[in-house]
Each structure stands twice: as C-alpha cells, then as structure tokens.
Amino acid sequence: MYKTLDHVPHRHVDARLFGKAFRKYYSHLGQPEYLRPLPTNLQPKDPRPPPLNITDFEAVRTLGYGSTASVIYAKVVRNIHPLDQSGSVFAVKIVEKKQLREADSFEENTPESKQVERSILTELPWNPFICGLIGTFVDTFNVYYAFEFCPQNSLRVVLDMGERLEPTVAQFYFCGIVAGLAFLHDHDIVHRDVKPENVFLGPGGYPIMGDFGTARKMQDDFIQVREDERGLSIVPPMLPFDWHEVGTFVYNAPEQYTAMTESRYIGSSVDWWAAGITLYEMLAREYPFYSKDTKKMEEMIKRGKYKWPNDVYVGRIVKTLVSALLTVDPLERLGTHGVQEVMDFPWFENVDWAKYHSRHYVPPTRENIYPGAGERWHELPLPRQQNVPVLQLSEPAIELRHDSRFKFKEIW
C-alpha cells in the first residue's frame, strides 16, 4: 500500500483511497478542491424553451373590450428555440393598473379589491371545461393575462345567430356547464357569473367556462348544519355583503338580493340558479324573469314565478329540470347538495358522462365563428401602442389601412 502521494503512479490513483489526500496536497496553494472544471460541453442544458414573455406576442385584432379591460387575439412570434411554437394563438386580457389601484381603494372585502381571477386560475389544475390561464405579465401601465383561445366564440353568439336550440343541442351545451361547475365546486370555488357570454366554445366545439373576475374561493359559505338545544339549523355565510348583487342582474339568484336583510344560505346554489336561467334561455330564447324596471325584475326573481312561451315545445322532463334549478329556496334547489343530483336527473339518462368528459361526442357545430382567426377583418380597432408599450401590434394590410376600424384608439 502506498503511504504518500509521491509514491503513487498516476495510472494507479484510486479516488476512493487518495481523494482526501489530493485535496490536502493542493490546499496550501489556495486552489479549489477540484482543479479542473467540468468541460462546458458536458454541462447539462435545459431542453425546454425559456418562458414566454409579453414581448413574444403580437396583437393581431381586438376581440372585445369594456370599461376596465380589453381582450385581444395575439400570436406568438418568438422563434429562437427548436421547441418554440411560433404562431400559437392566445386570448390576452389587458387590465390597466390604474383600474386595479382604484379597485383597491374600495372596501377590503369587496370582490373588486381582490385579484381573484389570477389567484384562482393559478391554483386550479388544467381541466378541459375551464378556460386555462397560460401566463401573467406586467409592464408600466398594464397587467396582461394570456388565456387559451376559443375560436368558436361564446354560447351567446350561438344563441344570437339562430333560432331556439333543439333540446339535444341544449343538452350538449348544458352538460359542459355542469362539468365545469362540478370541477369548480369540487375545488371550493363559486363562479358567480354563469351566463352564455362566459361559456366559451373551444376548438372542438365543447363548452369552456371562463371569466373568473367575480369568482370566490369558498370558506364558510357551503352548507353547514349546527345542532343546539333548538335542533338543527343552517349556519349563514360569514360575509353576506360580498354576495350582494354580484354578477349579472338577470342571472342573479333570489338569495343574492336578500343577502343584506335575511340570514339565508348563499353559496354554490347561485351558480345552479344561473345555469337554470341559461338552460331556459337556450330552449326559449328569452329570459324567464325580465323587466326594464330593475326593481320589478328583482321582485320577479324573488317570487320565482315564470311561464314557458306557448310556442315552445319541449319535454316535461326538461321543464321539471328547469323548475328544480329555479327553486327560490337555495336549500331546496337542485345542485346545492352536490353535482351528482344534477347528473342523475332523468334528462341526462342518455348521457355517458365518462364519454362526455373524454370528448367522445360529436359537437353540434365545429365551425369557427372567428373565421380565419380574423387575420384581415377587424370589427374593433387595436389599442394605441403608447397604451401597451411592450406589446407588438400587427399592422393591417396596406390596402386596408384606410378603414377607420383598423385605426388605433383609446380603449379605456
């Protein structure tokens, strides 16, 4: 056995025996323990492309805008990595930071003061019936949310394009709403703004739930039963004012209008009420409760009395389903005690839910309502470059630039 390093032939060096000695031998030189760095060609490399940034997108057209935000159709233009998917399309929602600061000046517990859309979607796993959030980006003026793009627009456009939907077609779309609400409620989330405008149609024609701006993470709002000397009683929600008139007026449930005055259960039941309104609208192409006078409409919703048009010929079973969903008492409403009671309703006896979740059914329509993704035809102008400084804007073809619809404008 060798006792010193000087007696060790280099070819016979055993790292297990002399590794420590080698480190001692070179320590007096002030050198690192391992004299030779790993060759650069042996350094492991991440095979994945770098994360997307907002500068990697190009805004092609505006899909829509409101008082606080706009949604644009954007393409990925980056092509610096072999795995970059140049040409991939997304729906990018632009929210001005000023709007967020103004919302933060409201009461602490109002839904506008909470950026629930981003927090909720980042916590949720991917689901085929939920419009997924791809990424969030910021610049000096705005916050950008990149969502999956739904080329077939929304259920509202389907309702506005034709006559009343056939019961089988309405059933297909309503099954997607049920599947989306089942996923959200299983994760203790209430959407609170279910309506045709927020039910998008994905590339395969299946419904996708979107727009979680007023959604809420459930805490003490699901049904809780308390037992005392008087017997069993329902524990009311902790924050009733957080539910008061949230969402869209015509789709709001009765308990949302009485949240400030009555101690009643409020929770996932509001989504099933709105789902019932949507189903009625698909079959009748009108609202069950509507008046130009909002006070009168509120009273109509609280009473829960409605009629089917005389020329609507649908089965008794689907009418019973709508009636069960539009029950005034939230504790008696279908779906409040779990989605399974909705899925087991006789109207769905011909639906194989496993096949529906796997998308084995042929959708009623697979035609893109945004033809060609709207590369050349613009109905709404793009925002000004100064309002979106880091986002590239695609200019229209030179022969179309005279059209005022292509000119940039202030969107807020």
N, C-alpha and C positions, 0 to 999 in steps of 0.2 A: 504494500500500500504506500502511496506517495504521501509524504508528510508536508511538503511545501509545494508551492506553485511552480517554483523553479525546476523541480524535478518532473513536472508533468508534461509529457509530449502533447502538443496541441491537438493532435488527432485523437488522443485518448481522454480529453477533458470530459468529465461527466458532470452535467449541470446539477444533478441531484446531490453530488458529493462536494463540489467545489464552487457552486454558485455563490454561497455566502462568502467564501474566501475571496472570490473575484471582486465582490463589492467592497470588501475591506481593503483589498490591494489597491483599488483605484480611488478610495475615498480621500486619501491625502492630496490628490491632485485637484480636488474641488470639482471633479467631473460628476455628472449624473450617474446613477447606478447602472443604467444601460447606455453604453457609449454609442451604439449605432441606432439611430431612429428607424422606425418602420418605413420601408420604401413607400413612396407616395402611390405607386401603382398597386400597392397591396392594401391601401386604406379602404375600408368599406364605404360604399356610397349608397345613399338612399335612392332606390329606383323610382320613387314616386315623384311626380311633378310638384313644384312649390305650390302653396295655397294660392287660390285666386285672390286678386285684389280688385278694387273698383276700377282701377286704371286698365284692367284687362278686358273691360266690357265696352261695347259700342252701342249707344242708344239708337235704335232704328225707327221706332214710332212710339207714340203715346197711346196707351190702351184706355186710359181714363184718368180723371183727376177730380178732386173735391176741394173742400175748403182748407184742409190741413195736409193733404198728401196727394201724390200722383203716382200712377203705375205706368211704367214704360216697358216696351218689348226690347230686350237687349241681347246681343250676341257676344260670345267670347271671341276675341280677335288674337289672343296670345298664341304663339306657336313657336316656343323656344325649347320645348321638351318633346321627346318622342311620344309621350303619353298625353300630351295636351290635346284636348278635344276642341280644336278651333271650329267655330261655327255653332257650338251648342247654344241653345236659346234659354232665356230665363225671363221671368217677370220680376222687375225690380221696382220695389215700392220706395218712394223718396219722401221722407218726412223731414220737414225743416226743423232745425234745432230750436228756433225761436218758438215754434209751436209747443215743443216739449218743455221749454222753460216756462211758458205761460201756463201750461197744464200743471206744472209743479207748484204754481202759486195757489192752486185750489186747495181744498181740504185734503188732508193727508190720506184719507181712506177712499177718496173718490176713484173710480176706475181710470179716469183720465190721467191721474197723477202716477199711475203705475205702468211701467212698460211691460205689460203682461204678455203681449204678443211674442216678443223675443224670448222672455224667460220661460214661457210655457212651451214654445216650439223647440227650444234647445233641450228641454228636459225630456221630451217625448221621443221614443224610438220611431223609426220610419214605419209608416202604415200606408197601404195603398189607397185608403179613403180619407187621408188627411193631406192637405197641401203642405209639403215639407219646406222648411227653411234651409236654404243651401249655405248662406253666409250673411254676415252683417258687416258693414263697412261705414266709415265715417270720414268726413272731411271738415273743412272750416265751417260750412253752413248747414250740412245735412247729415242725416243718418239713412243709410241705404240697406234695404232688406231684399236679398235675392231669393225668390221662391221658384218652385217648379212652375213651368209654363204650361197652361192648359189651353191647347189650341182650339178646343170646341166651345170656348167662352163659358157661359153660365146657364143654369136652368132657366133663368129669367129670359134670356134670349130665345130659348126653345119655346117658352110659353108665348112670347110676343110674336113669334114667326108664323104660327099656325093656329088651328082650331084647338078645341079641348083635346086633351090627351086621352087615348084609349086606356081603359083600366089596366091592361097588361103593360103598356108603356109606363104609366104612372107607377105601377108596382115595381118595375125595374129601377126607376129613379128613387123611389121611396126606400127600397132595400138598401141603396147606397147611403141614404141619410141615416137609416137605422144602424148600419155597420159603423159609420163614422161616429155617431153618438155613443154607441156601445164602447168603442175604443176610448173616447174622451172620458166618459163616466167611469170606466174601469180605472182610469188614471186620476180620478177625483177632479175632473175639470168640467165646468159647465160652459157651453159656448155663449149662450145668452143673446145671440142674434142670428138664429136659424131662419133663413128666408131664401127664396130662389136666387137672389143676387149673390149669396155666399155659398151656393152649391155649384161648384165648377165642374166642367166635364173634361176629363183627361184625354190623352192621346187615343186611348182605346174606347172612349165613349162612356166610361164608368164615372159615376159621381164622385167628387172630391170635396170635402168640407174645407173652407178657407175663411180668411179674415177673422183673426182672433183678437181684434182690438178691444173688445168688451168682455172677453172671456175671463173667467175667475177660477182660481185654484180653491177647491173646496176645503174648508177647515171644520167648522162646526155646523155646516149647513145641510148635511144629509140627515135623513130621518133619525132622530134619537128618541127613545122611549124612556121616560123616567117614572119610577114607581115610588109613590109616597102613600100617606095614610088615606088619601082620596082615591087611590087606584093608579092606573096607568095614564100618563099624559105625554103630549108631544113637546119636546124642547124646541123653542123657536130659534131661528138663526141669531148669531151674535151681532151682525151688522145689517139691520134691515134697510138702512138708508143707502147701502151700497147696491141695492137691487131696485131702487125706486126709479121707474121709467128709464131703465137701461135697455138699449136695443132699439128696435123699430116699432113705432106705436101700434101699427095694425097687427103685429105679430106678438105683442106682449101678452103675458098671461094675466088673469084677474088678480092673482096674489101680488103682482108687481105694483099694481095701483093701490093696494091696501097695505103695503109693507110698512108705512109710517103710522098707520092707525090701528091695525089689527095684528095680534100675535098669531100668525099662521106660518105653517111650514113653507119655506122658499128654498128651492134647490134645483136639482136636475129636472123637476117637473116642468119648469118653464121651457126647457128645450122640447119636451114632448108636446106641449101645447102648440108651440111654433111649428113643429113637424106636422101636427094635425091641420093647422091653417094652410101649410104648404100643400099637403095632400088634397085638401078641399079645393084649393086654387088650381091644382093640376087637372082635377076632374071637372070643375065648373067654370074655370077661367074667370072667377070673381072671388071677392073676399066674403067670408061668412059674416063678418062684422065690419061694417064700413059706414061712415058718415063724414061729410065735410066738416061738421061740427065735432071737434075732438072731444068735447065734454060728453056729447051724446054718444059718440063711439065708445068712450070709456065705460059708460053705463051699459051699453050693449054687451061689451066684453064681460063685465062683472056679472050680468044676468046669464050669459051663456046661451041665449036663445037664438037659433038661426034656422033657416029653411033652405032646402035644396031647390034650385030652379026647376020649373015644371018640365023643361025640355032636356034635363039631364037624366039619362037612363043608365044607371049603374046598379050593381047588385046590392042586395040587402046587407051582405056581409061587410062590404067596404063602407057602407053608410054606418054600420054599427062600429066599425073601427074608428072612423072619424069622430063619432059621438063619444067613444071611450077616451079618445085623445083630447077632446074639447070638453072634458068634465071640469066644472068650476072648482070643485074641491080638489086641491092638489094631492091629497092623500088617497083619493079615490080614482085619480087619473091613471090611465094605462101607461106603464113605463116608469112610474115613480118608484116602484119597489123593485126595479131591475128590468133590464132589456129583454130578459128571457120571456117575460109575459107578453111582450110585443111580438117577438119572433114566433111564439107558439100560437098566435092568433090564427083562426081558421083561414083568413085571407091569404096567408103565406104557406098553406099546406102543400102547394105545388112547388115551393122554392126549396132547393137544396142549398142551405147556407154555406156549406163547405165548398161547393162548386162556385157559388157567387163570390166568396172571398178569394178563390183561386182564379176568378175571371174566366170561367168556362162558358158563361152565357154570351150569346151574341147580342151586343147593344142595339137599341132601336136605330141609332144613326151613328156612323163613323166618319161623317163628312166634317172637315174643319170649317168652322164658322169664320175663322180668320183666314181667308183664302191666301195661300202662299205666304202665310205669316205676315202679310201686309208689308212686303218689301217696298212696293211702289205706291200703294194707295193709302193716303193718310186722311183720316177723318178729324184728327186733332193735331195741333201743332206741337212740336217738341219744345222743351224748356229752353230758356236762354243759356248760353254757355257760361255766362257770369254767375248764374244761379247754381250750376252744377260744375264747378271748376275742374274737378278731376275726372269727370266722365266724358268720354269721347262721344261726339254727336255725329251721326251719319247724315250727310247732306243728300237731299233728293237728286234725282237725275236732272241734268241741266234743262231739259225740255219741260220739267215740271216745277221749276223754281218760281215761276211767275204766279203760281197758285198760292193764294193767301193762307191756305190750310197748311202749307209747308213752312211758313214763316215762324220763327221762334217767338215765344210770347211769355209774359209773366204768368206762371201757373198758380201763384199764391197771391 
